[in-house]
Amino acid sequence: MLARTTGFNLRLEGHPEALKDLGWLGLDWEVSEGLTSDCWGRLQKELQVPLRVLDRGRPLPVEAGVEIVWLAPLEGLVPDLESLGRQGVLPEGVLSLLVESAWAPPNGNRYLTRSEMLREFERAGLRTEPHRFDPAELEERHRNFLHELTPAELWERSLPYWQPGDLPDELGEREVLDLEALALLLGEHCQNLADFPRLARFYFVPPAAEPQPDLAELLRGGEWPEVLASLSDEQRQRLRANVIGCEAPDEELYALLGRERVLERL
């Protein structure tokens, strides 16, 4: 944010391992690993551009003409960003927490997007006191951004979390529409991006289960809503296990599959 709002080139010091995570967080940063102090000095002289050194938690010797921007450290047991990505945690929530550990947004707004942060950022808001990482705070921010996703955004952003072979090589128009409908029906059951593929997998991959000819016979006749409503609890459980295979009980999922595919699975 300092680079974007002040026009200065910034050098990230002390945390070269963090550079690989910046793309996942929606940030862009030129990797400057391997450049010696002498290289930086010559670059500054040749380009006539002031350089600022961005660091978190440790003072650095001030090189000639280089201003230090010191950021207070993030204390506590901070999780690895790569592991958060594998779990399906939204990068918006992580970025919001990391940025606000070093900067106090105006008006106490705790759910700023990246573009809003850039628009609202003022250097005077940089914190001087260390901030302690709180897992509950990260969870709250993640849930906030997750619930703001539209159904289309939810299924599209969940694509990296599907198991190989679960999705067809190319999605047809009908499948795209049904994925959006599934995201609408299953969104409230999703705690992270990885949950949607787990819950929606049944649409493409039938659950492995024993044949249920008695249920198939019941569902062949009569109006669909009435037949489903007439099932006992035990029959409903068997139907869910054989057709959907997950804990989401919404009867609209059966309608989305269609009677023929439901009967085929029974």
N, C-alpha and C positions, 0 to 999 in steps of 0.2 A: 504493500500500500504506500509505503514511503517512496518507492521508486516511481509508482504511477502518479502520485500526487505532487511530488517535488521536482521531478525531472532529473534526479540524480541517478547515477549508476551506483548500485549497491553490491557489496561483496559479502557473501554469506560465510562467516568464519565459525570454526569450531564444530560444525555439524554436517560434514560432507555426506554422511549416510542419509541425511534427511532429504537430499536433493531428489532422489528417486520417487519420493512420496508426493512431491509438489504437483506433479501432473494429475495424480489421482484426486487431489484436493481442488483441482480446477485452477491451479496457478501455473504460471510460466516463469521459468528461471533458467538462465544460461549457466551451464555447469562450468565452474572456474577452478576445478580441482587441478593441482599441479602447477599453478602459476606462483612463482616466487614473489617475494616482496619487491625484488628488483624489477620484475616484469610489470607489476602493478604500478610502480613508480614511473616507469617509462611510458606505460599506457596513458597515465594521467598527464604526463608532460606532452606527449604527442597529440593526444586528443583534446587537450585543454578542457577536460571535463572533471569536475570535482568528484572524488570517489568517497563513498561513505562505507564504513565497515559495520555490518549488521551482526550482532552477536547476542547470544542468550546466556546470561548468567556468569560470564567471566570477563574481567577487564582485559583489554589488549593494549600493547604499546602503540602509541599514536605515531604512525609514519608521517613523513613530511607531507603536509597538505591534505591529510586524510582525517576526516572527522569520525569519531566513534559514536555510533548510536547504540546505547546499551539497553538491552531488554531484560527485565526481571525474569528469573528462572521459573519454570513450571515445576512445582515440587510434587512429591508423592510418587506412587507407582503408576507411571504413564504407560498405557498399552502400546504395543507396536502397531503402527498405522497399517502395515501390510496385513496383519491378522484381523484388524477391524474391517478392512476391505473384503477379506475372505468370508467374514461373518455376514456381510450384507448391510453393514452400517452405512448410512448415507454420508458421503463426504461433506455435504453442506453442514451437517450437525457437528462433525469433527472440526471443520474449518472455523465455524462460529465459535466453538469452545477455545481452540488454540489462539485465534486472533484476540479474543476478549480476555485471555490470560495475560496479554501484554498491553491491551488497549481498552479503555473504558468508552463504549459508544455513547453518544449523546442521548439524553432522555431515557437512559436505562433500557433501551430496546435490546432484548436478548436473542432475537431471532432474525438477525440481518442476513440477507443473501450477500454473495460476493460483490455484486454490483452496488448494492446498498452500502456495504462497507466502504467501497471506494468513494462513493458519493459523500458519505458522512464523515470520512476520516479527517481528523485534525491531529497534528503532531502533539499538540498540547495534552491530548488525552492518553498518551503513553503512560503506562503504570510504572511506578518505581518500586513497589512492594511485590514480593513473590506471590504467585497464585498457586493454590494447592489443587491438584487434579481430583475431581469428584466424579466417580463412575455414574452416580445418579443424575448428575447434571448433564453428562454426555447423553445418557439414555433419554432424558427429557427433551433435549434439543433434537436428537435423532427422530424421536416419535413426532415431534412437531413438524419437521420437514417431510417425514414419511406420510403423514396424514394429509399434507397439502398436495401430494401428487395426484394427478388425474388418473383414471383407470388406464388410459393409453400410456401415460408416463410410467406407471407402475410395471406393466408387463414389458414395455420396451427396455426399461432399465434393469429388469430382472434377467434379461437374456444371457448375460455371462454366467449365471448361476444354474442354468439347466444342465443336466447330465448329458454327456455325449450320446447321441442316438435317440434322445427323448423327443426332440423336435424334428420335423421333416426338413430336408435340405432347403426347400423353399416353401414359404407360407403362402397359401392361397388367400384370396379376398375373404372367403367365408371363415377361414381359420383366424385371420387377423381380427375380424369382427367378434368371433367367439372368444378370443383371448381378452379382448377389451371387456366383453360381458363377464368373463370369469374374474377379471381384476375388479370389476364393480361388485360382484357377489362375494369375493373372497378377501377383498382389501381389508376389511375390519378384523380378519383373522391373522393378518400378516404383521409380525413383529419386526421384520427386516426384509430386505430385498430377496434373500435366499429362501424365505418362506413361500413366496408365490409359486416358484417352480415345484416345490415339494407338494403344495396343495393342489395345483392345477395339472400335475403330471397325468392324472387319470384320464384327462381328455384325449391324450395321444397314446398313452400306454395303459392297457387294462390291468387292474390288479390281479395277481395270481390267486385264484380261489377255486373252491370246489363248485361244480355245477349245482344250480338250484332250480330244478325243473318245476317244483311246486310254485315257486315265486313267479317263474316265467308264465305258468298257466294262469295265475291270478291276474297278471298284468296284461294278458293278451286281450281281454275283453273289458268293456265298460269305459267310462270317461276317465282320463288320466288322473285328475285331482281327486275324484271320488275313490278310485281304486287305491291310491296312495294313502288316503285318509283312513281307509278301512283296515290297513295292516296293523298287526299287533306290534308291540315294542320289539319282540324277538325277531319278527319278520323284517322290521325296519333296519335292525342291526345287521341282519344277513344281507339285505339289499344294499346297504351302504358299503359293507365289506367287499361285496362282489362287483359293484359297479363303480364306486368312487374310491374306496380304499383309504380314505383319510377322515379326519375328525370333523370336517366341515359338513354339517347336516342339511344345508339349504336344499329344499326340494326342487328349487329352480334349476339346480345343476342337472337333475334328471331330464328336465325339459330341454335343457341346452344340448344334452347328448342326443336326445330323440328316442322314441320308443323302440325303434328297430335296433339301435346300438345297445340299449339297455337289455333287451331280450337276448341279443347275441351274447352278452357277457354273462347272462344267467344260464 
